[in-house]
Amino acid sequence: MKTLFRLLSVLFFFSVVSQNSFAQNQHSCCAAPSTAMFAMLGNDESFKASHLSPLPFHYESPAGQMISFKTSDGKTSSAFEVKSKASTQNYLFVIHEWWGLNDYIKQQAEQLQNELGNVNVIALDFYDGKIATNPDEASKMMSEAKEERIRAIINGALGYAGKDAKIQTIGWCFGGGWSLQAAMMAGKQCTGCVMYYGMPEADTKKIQSITFPILGIFASQDKWITPEKVSSFENEMKKYNKQITVKSFNADHAFANPSNPKHDKAATAEAHTMAVDFLRKNLR
C-alpha cells in the first residue's frame, strides 16, 4: 500500500509539473516577441512551408545609403537610411521580415520616404548583415536572433535619431511584432506604430504604458497570429482607452509579400494605402 501511495504521489507530481510547463510554454508563445517564440515559429514546418523563397531581386537606391551607429551593448549596427530632402526630426523605423534587411525592404523603405516626404526613414538590421535566401536559412536566423541584441540595436537607432526625434515604426511578420516593441521602447517619442501580422503585446502593464496610436493589419486566415490573439490585444487596448485601429483582411499570413504563395494584391494595395495615410497623419 505504501509503495502504491508513493507511486501515485510521484505520478501526481509529474502531472502538475507537466501542466505548469505547458501553461508557461503557451504563455511564452503568445506574449511579446521573444527568443522562445521565434524559435518555436522557426521550427514550425508549416510556418516555413507557407513562405516561398524570395525571388532574386537587386535594387540600387538613388537616394538611400547604408549607415552605422553604436548600440547599447557596446557594439555597432548597420541600417539603410533614406533621408528627407529637408531637415526634419521625423523618423520612421522600418523593420524587416524574417528574411533580413534585403533589397525588397530597402526598396520599401525608399518608397515610404517618397510617399511621406518629411521623414528620415531607417531600415534596421536585426541580423547584423545576414540575409536569408530560402525558408531554411530564414528559420535558422530568426530562431537564433537574440532579444538582447535586437533591443540593443533599437536603443542604438533611438540614440542615432536623437532625443528630439519624433518616431514612427512599421514592420511585417517578425518585424511586425518588433515594430510594436520598438515603438514601446521609444516611449513618448513615438507618434505611431504600424504592425503587419506581427505578434501583439500580451502584458497588461506594458499595454497600459502605450501612449501612441497603433494601426494593426492582420489576416483572418492566419494560423499563428490568430484572430483570437488579435481580438484579445484590441480589447485590452480599448479597455485602457488606447488608440488602435485594426483591419483584418480575408487573407493568410504574409499576404503582403509578393513571394508568398498566398500573396493578395488587392489586400496589399489597400493595406499599404491605410499604412501611408496613418503614418502621414501622425507625422509631426
Secondary structure by P-SEA (a helix, b strand, c coil): caaaaaaaaaaaaaaaaaaaaaaaaaaaaaccccaaaaaaaaacaaaaaacccccbbbbbbccbbbbbbbccccbbbbbbbbbbcccccbbbbbbbccccccaaaaaaaaaaaaaaccbbbbbcccccccccccaaaaaaaaaaccaaaaaaaaaaaaaaaccccbbbbbbccaaaaaaaaaaaaacccccbbbbccccccccaaaaaaccbbbbbbbbcccccccaaaaaaaaaaaaaabbbbbbbbccccccccccccccccaaaaaaaaaaaaaaaaaacc
